[in-house]
Amino acid sequence: MPDVAAREKIPHPGTEALDLATIMRTLGDPVRLQIARLLSDGREHSCGELSTALAIPASTGSYHLKLLREAGITRTRADGTLRHISLRAEDLELRFPGLTQVIAAS
């Protein structure tokens, strides 16, 4: 039987693998940019909370969150069936100083 921790491991690119062109292309979508701005408060948010805040279906939210995670913009933490999303502000700042301030700007 597989280890529960192994099943819940969600892949994220390493800090050194973050690519500015990929990040900017991903944030070029207004919904994804709004998600990143909501996450710039430094807290973890659930997928449902983000979908509700943006008035989008859960399936649409999941799609956008997957792209944000794969680009290295967000971190997803599994907690049973719940997923908690946060902005990878520290990693983004380490790799691209000032980027999180640009993301958070309205």
Beta strands, then each sheet from edge to edge (+ up, - down):
strand 1: 45-46
strand 2: 74-79
strand 3: 82-87
sheet 1: 1+ 3- 2+
end
